[in-house]
Amino acid sequence: MPKTFALLGVVSAVLFALADSTMCHAQSAAGSASPSVACLKFKSGLSLGAPLPHTKAKLQWGKNVTIVALGSSSTTGFGSFGLGGAFPDVMKQELLQLRPTAKIALINSGRIMDDLEDNIARIDDDVLRHKPDLVIWQLGTNDAVWRGIADNAEEILGNAVKRLKGADVDVILMDLQYTPFVLVTGRYTRMEKIIADVAHQQKVGQFPRFLLMERAIAGGVTGLVSWDGLHNSAEGYRCIGIALGQMIDAETR
């Protein structure tokens, strides 16, 4: 019991500090830059690490590109307090700025509190029925923070990615956010490894959200985390969405 109270005390202290910095929109190490702009300076050298052949072909031929964002509350934009603030929406707008003639349809299939198995159970109805060219799959946070990670998590994730690839779909796996509630359990290290290993084995993209946020926060950027200590703030989602759009653009040139 004393250990539990001590842990809660640490988390509470961190949350209060984060809430204060987020609500104040504190200036970052970049001076007067907004948190999202400052965060993007730490994107240098990061990439998806895999080609997106179906998406590239559609963009190059000027055909309609259908993107499905699968995930949990991060995908819905929970905590951003406004339409268009979720990272998939920001990503789409960034892609359209980089490719003004592109035709992009975005379906947001995020659902609050989904874990890995919940996501997989929805693939037919909420992903494949839309006939996507690209699936951006944000995963792992609820497993690491709340539910626990299944013993066969790597196997079932790998099989699900194979299934998407078999439907001629490009896949990007988005890993965890770098926030206090993610870090406090210690399970995040295993989930990060599972996502990275599956992305490597299946030769699909991996968007390094955890590393980008870790770099930015270590570099003095504040205001990327919501008051709850778990989700991104609106500025955090903006950084993630813009970085994702730029990396998709780079892989499809």
C-alpha positions in Angstrom: 0.0 0.0 0.0 2.7 2.6 0.8 4.3 1.9 -2.6 0.9 2.5 -4.3 0.5 5.9 -2.6 4.1 6.8 -3.4 3.5 6.0 -7.1 0.3 8.0 -7.1 2.1 10.9 -5.5 4.8 10.9 -8.2 2.3 10.7 -10.9 0.2 13.5 -9.4 3.2 15.8 -9.1 4.2 15.2 -12.7 0.6 15.8 -13.8 0.3 19.1 -12.0 3.6 20.2 -13.6 2.4 19.2 -17.0 -1.0 20.8 -16.6 0.7 24.0 -15.6 3.0 24.0 -18.6 0.3 23.0 -21.0 -2.3 25.5 -19.9 0.3 28.3 -19.9 1.5 27.2 -23.4 4.9 27.8 -22.0 7.6 29.0 -24.4 9.9 26.3 -25.5 13.6 26.1 -26.1 12.9 27.5 -29.6 12.0 30.9 -28.0 8.6 32.3 -29.2 7.8 29.3 -31.4 4.6 27.4 -30.7 5.1 24.0 -29.1 4.2 22.2 -32.3 6.7 24.2 -34.4 9.4 23.7 -31.8 8.6 20.0 -31.7 9.0 19.6 -35.4 12.6 20.8 -35.2 13.3 17.4 -33.6 12.1 15.4 -36.6 15.4 15.5 -38.3 16.7 12.1 -39.3 13.4 10.3 -38.5 11.4 8.5 -41.2 8.8 5.7 -41.6 11.6 3.3 -42.6 9.6 1.5 -45.4 8.1 2.4 -48.8 4.4 2.9 -49.4 4.0 1.5 -52.9 0.2 1.6 -53.2 -0.1 5.1 -51.9 2.8 6.3 -54.0 1.3 4.9 -57.2 -2.1 6.5 -56.5 -0.6 9.9 -55.7 1.7 9.8 -58.8 -1.2 9.0 -61.1 -3.5 11.5 -59.6 -6.0 8.9 -58.4 -8.1 9.0 -55.3 -6.2 7.9 -52.2 -8.2 6.4 -49.3 -6.5 6.5 -45.8 -8.0 4.8 -42.8 -6.7 5.8 -39.3 -7.2 2.9 -36.9 -6.6 3.3 -33.2 -7.9 4.4 -29.9 -8.4 7.8 -28.2 -5.3 9.4 -29.7 -6.7 8.7 -33.1 -10.0 10.4 -32.2 -8.1 13.5 -31.0 -9.2 13.1 -27.4 -8.3 16.2 -25.5 -7.7 18.5 -28.5 -11.1 20.3 -27.9 -11.9 21.1 -31.5 -12.8 19.8 -34.9 -9.8 19.0 -37.1 -7.5 18.7 -34.2 -6.9 15.0 -34.3 -3.6 14.0 -35.8 -5.2 12.2 -38.9 -6.9 15.5 -39.8 -3.7 17.4 -39.4 -1.8 14.8 -41.4 -4.3 15.1 -44.3 -4.1 18.9 -44.4 -0.3 18.7 -44.4 -0.3 16.3 -47.3 -2.7 18.5 -49.2 -0.4 21.5 -48.7 2.5 19.4 -49.9 0.5 18.0 -52.8 -2.2 20.5 -53.7 -3.6 18.3 -56.5 -3.9 15.1 -54.4 -7.3 13.6 -53.8 -7.4 12.2 -50.3 -10.3 10.6 -48.5 -9.7 10.1 -44.8 -11.8 7.7 -42.6 -11.1 8.1 -38.8 -11.7 4.7 -37.2 -10.4 5.6 -33.8 -12.4 4.4 -30.8 -11.7 5.4 -27.2 -10.3 2.7 -24.9 -9.6 0.2 -27.7 -6.7 -2.1 -27.1 -4.8 -4.2 -29.6 -7.4 -7.0 -29.7 -10.3 -4.6 -30.0 -8.6 -2.9 -33.0 -8.1 -6.3 -34.7 -11.7 -7.3 -34.1 -12.8 -4.2 -36.1 -10.5 -4.6 -39.1 -13.2 -6.0 -41.4 -16.0 -3.5 -40.6 -14.0 -0.4 -39.8 -11.0 -0.7 -42.1 -11.1 -3.1 -45.0 -14.7 -2.3 -46.0 -13.5 1.2 -47.0 -10.9 -0.4 -49.4 -8.0 1.7 -48.1 -4.7 2.3 -49.9 -3.1 3.2 -46.6 -3.8 2.3 -43.0 -2.3 4.3 -40.2 -2.6 2.2 -37.1 -2.0 3.9 -33.7 -1.7 1.2 -31.1 -0.4 -0.1 -27.8 -1.1 2.6 -25.3 -4.1 1.1 -23.6 -2.4 -2.3 -23.5 0.6 -0.8 -21.8 -1.2 1.6 -19.5 -4.5 -0.1 -18.6 -5.1 -3.6 -19.9 -1.8 -5.3 -19.8 0.0 -6.7 -22.9 -1.2 -10.1 -24.1 1.4 -12.9 -24.2 0.8 -13.4 -27.9 0.6 -9.6 -28.7 3.5 -9.8 -31.3 2.0 -12.8 -33.0 -1.5 -11.4 -33.4 -0.2 -8.0 -34.4 2.0 -9.6 -37.1 -0.9 -11.7 -38.4 -3.2 -8.6 -38.6 -0.5 -6.7 -40.5 -0.1 -9.6 -42.9 -3.8 -9.5 -43.5 -3.8 -5.9 -44.3 -0.9 -6.3 -46.7 -2.7 -9.2 -48.3 -5.5 -6.8 -49.2 -3.0 -4.5 -51.1 -2.8 -2.0 -48.3 0.2 0.0 -47.2 0.6 0.1 -43.4 2.1 2.5 -40.9 2.3 1.5 -37.3 2.3 4.4 -34.9 3.8 3.7 -31.5 3.1 5.1 -28.0 3.1 8.7 -26.9 5.9 9.9 -24.5 3.8 10.9 -21.5 3.9 10.3 -17.8 1.1 7.7 -17.6 2.8 5.7 -20.4 6.1 5.8 -18.7 5.0 5.0 -15.2 4.2 1.3 -15.6 7.3 0.3 -17.4 5.3 -1.9 -19.8 5.8 0.6 -22.5 9.3 -0.8 -23.3 7.9 -4.2 -24.2 5.1 -2.6 -26.3 7.6 -0.4 -28.1 9.7 -3.4 -29.0 6.7 -5.4 -30.2 5.7 -2.6 -32.6 9.2 -2.1 -33.9 9.8 -5.8 -34.4 6.6 -6.3 -36.3 7.2 -3.2 -38.5 10.7 -4.6 -39.3 9.5 -8.2 -39.9 6.6 -7.2 -42.1 8.5 -4.4 -43.8 5.9 -1.8 -43.1 6.2 1.8 -41.9 6.6 2.8 -38.3 5.9 6.4 -37.2 8.2 7.1 -34.2 5.9 9.2 -32.1 7.5 8.1 -28.9 11.0 9.1 -30.0 9.9 12.4 -31.6 8.2 13.4 -28.4 11.0 12.2 -26.2 13.5 14.2 -28.2 11.4 17.3 -28.1 10.6 17.2 -24.4 14.3 16.5 -23.6 15.1 19.5 -25.8 12.9 21.8 -23.6 9.7 21.8 -25.6 6.6 22.1 -23.4 2.9 22.0 -24.1 2.8 18.7 -26.0 1.0 16.7 -23.3 -2.6 17.2 -22.2 -3.6 18.0 -18.6 -4.4 14.3 -18.0 -0.8 13.3 -18.4 -1.7 10.6 -21.0 -2.9 12.2 -24.2 -1.3 14.7 -26.5 -2.5 18.3 -26.3 -3.8 20.1 -29.4 -0.2 21.3 -30.0 1.1 17.7 -29.6 -1.4 16.3 -32.1 -0.4 19.1 -34.5 3.3 18.2 -34.3 2.5 14.5 -34.8 0.1 15.1 -37.7 2.4 17.4 -39.5 5.4 15.2 -39.0 3.4 12.2 -40.2 2.2 14.0 -43.3 5.8 15.0 -44.2 7.1 11.5 -43.8 4.3 10.1 -46.0 5.1 12.6 -48.6 8.8 11.8 -48.4 8.2 8.0 -48.9 5.9 8.6 -51.9 8.0 10.9 -54.0 
